[in-house]
Every structure is written in C-alpha cells, then in structure tokens.
Amino acid sequence: PRRNSCVVCKKCRRECEPQAINDKGQINAAECMGCFNCIHLMDDKTQCPPLISAKWWKKFNEKPV
C-alpha cells in the first residue's frame, strides 16, 4: 500500500537498495529483493515523513492507495 504523499516524499524510493521503487511509488516486482524495508519504513513513525509531521502532510490525503 502507498499513501498519496508517496509521490512527494520518496523516502522509501531513496532507501531502496535495488532501486525497485519508481518515482510514482510503484514497486517493480522483477527488481524487488523482498526485504520489506520499504514496508517497515512506511509504518515507522520516526522515519516516515508523513507520519512524523502528519499535520503538514494532511493535504496529501494520507489514505493508502
């Protein structure tokens, strides 16, 4: 799952070692190593910018897409 803000934040994309996440936040299954670091990062309230500063990111509609 992705948030609408993922196209703005892109932290998971930058942290993805095999670069399996594109600019739109979509994962290329052929490139993905299945480490799930992006999933852990997305749920981490200390690392995921939309979770750290929810008030600022609220305009991007935080519902997973």
C-alpha positions as a Markdown table, in Angstrom:
| # | Residue | x | y | z |
|---|---|---|---|---|
| 1 | Pro | 0.0 | 0.0 | 0.0 |
| 2 | Arg | 1.1 | 3.6 | -0.7 |
| 3 | Arg | -0.1 | 7.0 | 0.5 |
| 4 | Asn | -0.8 | 9.7 | -1.9 |
| 5 | Ser | 2.1 | 11.6 | -0.4 |
| 6 | Cys | 4.5 | 8.9 | -1.5 |
| 7 | Val | 4.9 | 10.6 | -4.9 |
| 8 | Val | 6.1 | 13.7 | -3.0 |
| 9 | Cys | 8.2 | 12.2 | -0.2 |
| 10 | Lys | 10.0 | 9.3 | -2.0 |
| 11 | Lys | 12.0 | 8.3 | 1.1 |
| 12 | Cys | 11.3 | 4.7 | 0.6 |
| 13 | Arg | 12.5 | 5.0 | -3.0 |
| 14 | Arg | 15.7 | 6.6 | -1.9 |
| 15 | Glu | 16.2 | 3.9 | 0.8 |
| 16 | Cys | 15.5 | 1.0 | -1.6 |
| 17 | Glu | 18.9 | -0.6 | -2.2 |
| 18 | Pro | 18.0 | -2.3 | -5.5 |
| 19 | Gln | 16.1 | 0.8 | -6.7 |
| 20 | Ala | 13.0 | -1.2 | -7.3 |
| 21 | Ile | 10.6 | 1.7 | -6.5 |
| 22 | Asn | 9.8 | 4.2 | -9.3 |
| 23 | Asp | 9.0 | 7.9 | -9.0 |
| 24 | Lys | 5.3 | 7.1 | -8.5 |
| 25 | Gly | 6.0 | 4.8 | -5.6 |
| 26 | Gln | 5.2 | 1.7 | -7.5 |
| 27 | Ile | 7.4 | -1.4 | -6.9 |
| 28 | Asn | 8.9 | -3.3 | -9.8 |
| 29 | Ala | 8.5 | -6.9 | -8.8 |
| 30 | Ala | 11.3 | -8.0 | -11.1 |
| 31 | Glu | 13.8 | -5.7 | -9.2 |
| 32 | Cys | 12.4 | -6.2 | -5.7 |
| 33 | Met | 14.5 | -8.4 | -3.4 |
| 34 | Gly | 11.6 | -8.9 | -0.9 |
| 35 | Cys | 13.4 | -7.3 | 2.0 |
| 36 | Phe | 10.3 | -5.4 | 3.0 |
| 37 | Asn | 12.4 | -2.4 | 4.3 |
| 38 | Cys | 10.0 | -0.1 | 2.5 |
| 39 | Ile | 7.0 | -1.5 | 4.3 |
| 40 | His | 8.8 | -1.1 | 7.7 |
| 41 | Leu | 9.8 | 2.4 | 6.8 |
| 42 | Met | 6.3 | 3.3 | 5.8 |
| 43 | Asp | 5.0 | 2.2 | 9.2 |
| 44 | Asp | 7.8 | 3.8 | 11.3 |
| 45 | Lys | 6.6 | 7.0 | 13.0 |
| 46 | Thr | 10.3 | 8.0 | 13.5 |
| 47 | Gln | 11.3 | 7.7 | 9.8 |
| 48 | Cys | 8.3 | 8.2 | 7.5 |
| 49 | Pro | 8.0 | 11.9 | 7.0 |
| 50 | Pro | 4.2 | 11.8 | 6.5 |
| 51 | Leu | 3.9 | 10.1 | 9.9 |
| 52 | Ile | 6.5 | 12.4 | 11.6 |
| 53 | Ser | 4.7 | 15.6 | 10.5 |
| 54 | Ala | 1.1 | 14.4 | 9.8 |
| 55 | Lys | -0.3 | 17.9 | 10.0 |
| 56 | Trp | 1.9 | 19.2 | 7.2 |
| 57 | Trp | 1.2 | 16.1 | 5.0 |
| 58 | Lys | -2.5 | 16.0 | 5.7 |
| 59 | Lys | -3.1 | 18.0 | 2.5 |
| 60 | Phe | -1.9 | 14.9 | 0.5 |
| 61 | Asn | -4.7 | 12.7 | 1.9 |
| 62 | Glu | -2.9 | 10.0 | 3.9 |
| 63 | Lys | -5.2 | 7.2 | 2.9 |
| 64 | Pro | -3.3 | 4.2 | 1.4 |
| 65 | Val | -3.9 | 3.8 | -2.4 |
